[in-house]
Amino acid sequence: MPTLGIIGSGNIGAAIARLAVAADIDVVIANSRGPESLTDLVGELGPRATAGTVEEAARAGEATVLSIPLTAYHDLPAGLLTGRTVLDTGNYYPHRDGRIAELDSEEVTTAELEQQLLPGALLVKAFNNILAHHIPQLARPAGAPDRSTLPIAGNNPDAKVRAAELIGRLGFDTVDAGTLDESWRFEPEAGAYTHIYLADPDVPAERIMQAPAAPLPAGKLQEALRTAQRVKVAARTF
């Protein structure tokens, strides 16, 4: 894959961009503020990175990473990602996104709603269950004995294969967590969300954003997915 488009330059998008250039993948990165706002990040990433418009990032390469707040999906140009493999890192956070009735009622998962908002996109849920600072900590070359595993979910088998290949180049193995309606297993506070990557699972909540990570093998992730209990989204306040 010669080029990867990334829409969203926040913590997750920037972390994935760093892994991509380290893996000799060219990156076109965009955000809602325009290319001029990305000068510092692109300078840090080096010659393999280019700042572009959202449209340019969407057309770059064979896949697009989408890492934006859920409320911003409505602002994407219609048809922008039609036919493209989209690695969607998004989550529903009511304190940020406001209350969304179909998510609070569990009528759909967050990933299913995102697919509805991106008709025609080949959406694969990925990188939404890991803290941004754990991404560079845990990335390892293929075959490394301490290589970690990420879950992916999607409705299109070929898109999941492409996503797994890309994630493999970025430094992680993958476990197929099923279709988008099963992605709740690694949504916020479910069994396969963030805490499973902590070196100390009992770290106080106020220290999680700085806490170190520990490698997560496939078997441990599969067990977390299997035993996950669906969280009542309507009861969440974060």
C-alpha positions in Angstrom: 0.0 0.0 0.0 1.9 3.1 -1.2 -0.3 5.7 0.4 -2.8 6.0 3.3 -5.4 8.7 3.7 -6.1 9.9 7.2 -9.1 12.1 8.0 -8.7 13.4 11.5 -5.4 14.7 13.1 -6.2 14.1 16.8 -4.4 11.8 19.1 -5.5 8.5 17.3 -5.1 9.8 13.8 -1.7 11.3 14.5 -0.5 8.1 16.2 -1.6 6.0 13.2 0.2 8.5 10.9 3.4 8.0 12.9 3.2 4.2 12.5 2.5 4.5 8.8 5.5 6.7 7.9 7.7 4.4 10.1 6.4 1.5 8.0 7.4 3.4 4.8 3.7 4.2 3.9 3.1 7.6 2.5 0.4 9.6 4.3 -2.1 12.2 3.2 -3.6 13.7 6.4 -6.5 16.1 6.7 -8.7 17.7 9.3 -11.6 20.1 9.4 -9.4 23.1 9.9 -7.5 22.8 6.6 -4.0 21.8 5.5 -2.4 24.9 6.9 -3.2 23.8 10.4 -1.1 20.6 10.0 2.3 22.2 9.3 3.8 21.2 12.6 2.5 17.6 12.5 3.6 17.1 8.9 7.0 18.5 9.7 7.3 16.0 12.5 6.2 13.1 10.3 8.7 13.9 7.6 8.9 13.6 3.9 6.4 10.7 3.6 3.6 12.9 5.0 1.5 15.5 3.2 -1.2 17.8 4.5 -4.3 17.8 2.3 -8.0 18.5 2.1 -10.5 16.0 3.4 -11.3 15.2 -0.3 -7.6 14.6 -1.0 -7.1 12.3 2.0 -10.2 10.4 1.0 -8.8 9.7 -2.5 -5.3 8.8 -1.4 -4.3 5.2 -1.6 -6.6 2.2 -1.2 -7.9 2.8 2.3 -8.8 5.7 4.6 -8.5 6.0 8.3 -11.4 8.0 9.7 -10.8 9.4 13.2 -13.2 12.2 13.9 -15.9 12.8 16.5 -19.2 11.1 15.8 -21.0 14.4 15.4 -18.6 15.4 12.6 -19.8 12.5 10.3 -22.7 14.7 9.2 -20.2 17.3 7.9 -18.4 15.0 5.5 -19.3 15.6 1.8 -21.9 13.2 0.6 -20.4 10.1 -1.1 -16.9 11.0 0.0 -16.0 7.5 1.0 -18.2 5.4 -1.2 -16.5 2.2 -2.3 -13.5 2.8 -0.1 -12.2 0.6 2.8 -12.6 2.8 5.8 -10.9 2.1 9.1 -13.2 3.8 11.5 -11.8 4.6 15.0 -14.9 6.4 16.3 -16.8 5.9 19.6 -19.9 7.4 21.1 -19.2 9.6 24.1 -22.4 11.3 25.3 -20.5 14.1 27.1 -19.0 15.1 23.7 -21.5 14.0 21.1 -24.8 14.7 23.0 -27.4 12.0 23.4 -28.2 9.9 20.3 -31.5 8.1 20.7 -30.8 5.1 18.6 -27.6 4.4 20.4 -29.0 4.9 23.9 -31.8 2.5 23.0 -29.3 0.0 21.6 -31.3 -0.1 18.3 -27.9 -0.1 16.6 -24.2 -0.2 17.6 -22.1 2.9 17.1 -20.4 1.2 14.1 -23.8 0.4 12.5 -24.9 4.1 12.9 -21.6 5.2 11.4 -22.2 2.9 8.4 -25.6 4.4 7.9 -24.0 7.9 7.9 -21.4 6.7 5.3 -23.6 4.8 2.8 -21.4 2.9 0.3 -18.3 2.9 2.4 -16.7 -0.4 3.3 -16.5 0.3 7.0 -14.2 -1.7 9.3 -14.2 -0.8 13.0 -10.6 -0.6 14.3 -8.3 1.3 16.7 -11.3 2.5 18.7 -10.6 0.3 21.7 -7.0 1.3 22.5 -5.7 4.5 24.1 -3.7 6.8 21.7 -0.5 6.7 23.7 -0.6 2.8 23.8 -0.5 2.6 20.0 3.2 3.5 19.6 4.0 1.7 22.8 2.6 -1.6 21.6 3.5 -1.6 17.8 5.9 -4.4 16.9 7.3 -5.9 13.7 5.6 -8.9 12.3 6.6 -12.1 14.1 7.7 -10.3 17.3 6.9 -12.5 20.3 5.4 -9.6 22.2 3.2 -8.3 19.3 -0.2 -7.2 20.4 -3.6 -7.8 18.8 -6.4 -5.5 17.9 -10.1 -6.4 17.2 -11.7 -5.5 13.9 -15.3 -5.7 12.9 -17.1 -5.2 9.6 -19.7 -6.4 7.2 -17.5 -6.8 4.1 -15.1 -9.7 4.3 -12.7 -8.3 1.7 -12.5 -5.0 3.4 -11.6 -6.7 6.7 -8.8 -8.6 4.9 -7.5 -5.3 3.5 -7.8 -3.7 7.0 -6.0 -6.5 8.6 -3.1 -6.3 6.1 -2.8 -2.6 6.7 -2.9 -3.0 10.5 -0.3 -5.7 10.2 2.1 -3.3 8.5 1.4 -0.8 11.2 2.6 -3.2 13.9 -0.4 -5.2 15.2 -2.0 -8.6 14.6 -5.8 -8.7 14.4 -8.7 -10.7 15.6 -11.9 -10.8 13.6 -14.6 -9.7 16.0 -17.5 -10.3 13.6 -19.9 -7.9 11.9 -20.7 -4.3 12.8 -23.7 -5.4 15.0 -21.1 -7.3 17.2 -18.7 -4.4 17.6 -20.3 -3.5 20.9 -17.9 -6.0 22.4 -15.1 -3.5 22.1 -17.0 -0.3 22.5 -16.4 2.0 25.6 -16.3 0.1 28.9 -17.1 -3.3 27.3 -14.8 -6.2 28.0 -12.4 -5.6 25.1 -12.0 -1.8 25.6 -8.8 0.0 26.6 -8.2 -1.6 30.0 -7.1 -4.9 28.5 -4.0 -3.1 27.2 -3.0 -1.7 30.6 0.2 -3.0 32.2 -1.7 -2.5 35.5 -5.4 -3.2 35.1 -6.1 -1.6 38.5 -4.5 1.7 37.7 -6.7 4.6 39.1 -9.0 6.2 36.5 -7.3 9.6 36.8 -4.0 8.0 35.7 -5.2 5.9 32.8 -4.3 8.5 30.2 -0.6 8.2 31.2 -0.5 4.6 32.3 1.9 2.2 30.4 0.7 -0.6 28.2 1.4 -4.3 28.2 1.3 -6.6 25.1 -2.0 -8.3 24.4 -1.9 -11.7 22.7 -4.7 -12.9 20.5 -5.9 -15.5 23.0 -6.5 -12.9 25.7 -8.3 -10.6 23.3 -10.5 -13.4 22.0 -11.5 -14.3 25.6 -12.3 -10.7 26.4 -14.5 -10.5 23.3 -16.2 -13.8 24.1 -17.0 -12.8 27.7 -17.9 -9.2 27.1 -21.1 -7.9 28.5 -23.0 -5.2 26.6 -22.8 -1.8 28.4 -26.0 0.2 28.9 -25.1 3.2 26.8 -28.0 5.2 28.1 -26.6 5.0 31.6 -23.2 6.4 30.7 -22.4 10.0 31.4 -18.9 10.2 30.0 
